[in-house]
Amino acid sequence: MREIAANKTINKTKRAAASIADSAISIMGVVYTIFLVWVILWKCAMPFIGDGTEQSINLLLFNGNTRWELEFNIAIFIPLGFYLVATAQSQKLFVFTLIRQLLTVLFMSFMLEVMQFILAVGRSDVTDLLTNTLGGAIGIIVTYAIMKLFGRHKRKAALVISTLLTLFVLYLSVSFVLFGQVSIGGMMINIL
């Protein structure tokens, strides 16, 4: 009887710890998403609505995009893929879940590009849509590989990675504010 009661207590403790870890990962995902919107729409400046001079659409792939922009768009969306996998409730139907996660990245990227146009705060670009989605896909695939690698410790791995990604995002935020886009862009390229 004591053994059964002890097992129930251990299971409750494990479930509580798992719930706290899941909540922490979700909160860090929200912090990242806020940062992502801020970076894509306002380039880490004070939020504003443009005057129309920045309102354009580029439907030609790789037309007028710098190497830095391409690399940055891929890099900034990799964490989105991670958070989509880390916060998924069920990964039993792998192919369906994977497709849904990829479509979520594509949809978020599309909506950010539409918002750039509506708010007149930047150029809506089909290349951005492609590179953003590629970054999210890389994040999804790498996260599935990490989860497979860590097996039953995947929640702990997800928590550690979430913490590191959130710290990195905060670092990027402070760097953008203090040094500007060009300076941090050079650092991003060196990191990659």
C-alpha positions in Angstrom: 0.0 0.0 0.0 2.8 2.4 0.9 4.5 1.7 -2.4 1.4 2.5 -4.4 0.9 5.8 -2.4 4.6 6.7 -2.9 4.3 6.0 -6.7 1.2 8.2 -6.9 3.0 11.0 -5.1 6.0 10.7 -7.4 3.8 10.7 -10.5 2.0 13.9 -9.3 5.3 15.5 -8.7 6.5 14.6 -12.2 3.3 15.9 -13.8 3.6 19.1 -11.8 7.2 19.6 -12.9 6.3 18.8 -16.5 3.4 21.3 -16.4 5.8 24.0 -15.1 8.3 23.2 -17.8 5.6 23.3 -20.5 4.4 26.7 -19.2 7.9 28.1 -19.1 8.5 27.0 -22.7 5.2 28.5 -23.8 6.0 31.8 -22.1 9.4 31.9 -23.7 7.7 31.2 -27.1 5.4 34.2 -26.5 8.5 36.4 -25.7 10.1 35.2 -28.9 6.9 35.9 -31.0 6.7 39.4 -29.7 10.4 39.9 -30.6 9.7 38.4 -34.1 6.9 40.8 -34.8 8.9 43.8 -33.5 11.9 42.8 -35.7 9.9 42.1 -38.9 7.5 45.0 -38.7 9.5 47.7 -37.0 13.1 46.6 -37.4 13.6 47.0 -33.7 12.5 50.6 -33.6 9.5 52.2 -31.9 6.3 50.9 -33.4 4.9 53.3 -36.0 2.6 53.4 -39.0 4.4 54.4 -42.2 3.6 57.3 -44.4 3.3 55.1 -47.6 6.9 55.6 -48.8 7.8 52.1 -47.6 4.7 50.5 -49.0 5.8 48.1 -51.8 5.5 44.5 -52.9 8.3 42.5 -54.5 7.0 39.4 -56.3 10.4 38.5 -57.9 12.5 36.0 -56.0 15.9 37.2 -54.9 15.4 40.6 -56.4 17.2 43.3 -54.4 17.8 41.2 -51.3 21.2 41.2 -49.7 23.0 38.1 -48.4 22.6 39.5 -44.9 18.8 39.8 -45.3 18.5 36.2 -46.5 20.6 34.8 -43.7 18.9 37.0 -41.1 15.4 35.9 -42.2 16.4 32.2 -42.0 18.1 32.7 -38.7 15.3 34.7 -37.0 12.6 32.1 -38.0 14.5 29.0 -36.8 13.3 29.5 -33.2 9.7 29.7 -34.4 10.1 26.1 -35.7 11.5 25.1 -32.4 8.7 26.6 -30.3 6.1 25.0 -32.6 7.5 21.6 -32.0 8.3 22.1 -28.3 4.8 23.3 -27.5 2.9 20.7 -29.6 0.6 18.7 -27.4 0.6 15.5 -29.5 3.3 14.3 -31.9 1.6 10.9 -32.5 0.6 11.7 -36.1 4.0 12.9 -37.2 3.3 13.7 -40.8 0.1 15.6 -40.1 1.8 17.5 -37.2 4.8 18.3 -39.4 2.7 19.6 -42.2 0.5 21.7 -39.8 3.7 23.2 -38.2 5.2 24.1 -41.6 1.9 25.7 -42.7 1.8 27.6 -39.4 5.3 29.0 -40.2 4.2 29.9 -43.8 1.0 31.5 -42.5 2.8 33.6 -39.8 5.4 34.8 -42.4 2.6 35.6 -44.9 0.7 37.6 -42.2 3.8 39.5 -41.2 4.5 40.4 -44.9 0.8 41.5 -45.3 1.1 43.6 -42.1 4.3 45.3 -43.4 2.3 46.3 -46.5 -0.8 47.5 -44.6 1.2 49.5 -42.1 3.6 50.8 -44.8 6.6 49.9 -42.6 8.6 47.9 -45.1 8.7 46.0 -48.4 6.5 42.9 -48.6 8.7 40.4 -50.4 8.1 36.9 -51.7 11.8 36.1 -51.0 11.2 36.9 -47.3 8.2 34.5 -47.4 10.5 31.8 -48.8 13.5 32.4 -46.4 11.3 32.8 -43.4 9.5 29.5 -44.1 12.9 27.9 -44.7 14.1 29.1 -41.3 11.0 27.8 -39.6 11.4 24.4 -41.4 15.0 24.1 -40.3 13.9 24.8 -36.7 11.2 22.2 -36.9 13.5 19.5 -38.4 16.3 20.2 -36.0 14.0 20.2 -33.0 12.5 16.8 -34.0 16.0 15.5 -34.3 17.0 16.9 -30.9 13.8 15.4 -29.3 14.5 12.0 -30.8 18.1 12.2 -29.5 17.1 13.1 -26.0 14.3 10.6 -25.8 12.6 10.6 -22.4 14.6 13.7 -21.4 13.3 15.8 -24.3 11.3 18.1 -22.1 14.4 19.0 -20.1 16.3 19.6 -23.4 13.4 21.7 -24.7 13.5 23.8 -21.5 17.2 24.4 -21.8 17.0 25.2 -25.5 14.0 27.5 -24.9 16.0 29.3 -22.2 19.0 29.7 -24.5 16.9 30.9 -27.4 15.1 33.4 -25.2 18.4 34.8 -23.9 19.7 35.0 -27.5 16.6 36.9 -28.5 17.0 39.3 -25.6 20.6 39.8 -26.6 19.6 40.5 -30.2 17.0 43.0 -28.9 19.5 44.9 -26.8 22.1 44.8 -29.6 19.6 46.2 -32.1 18.6 49.0 -29.7 22.1 49.9 -28.7 24.1 49.3 -31.9 21.5 49.3 -34.8 20.7 46.8 -37.5 24.0 47.0 -39.5 26.1 46.2 -36.5 24.1 43.3 -35.3 23.8 42.0 -38.9 27.6 41.6 -39.0 27.5 39.7 -35.8 24.7 37.4 -37.0 26.7 36.5 -40.1 29.8 35.7 -38.0 27.7 33.5 -35.7 26.2 31.5 -38.6 
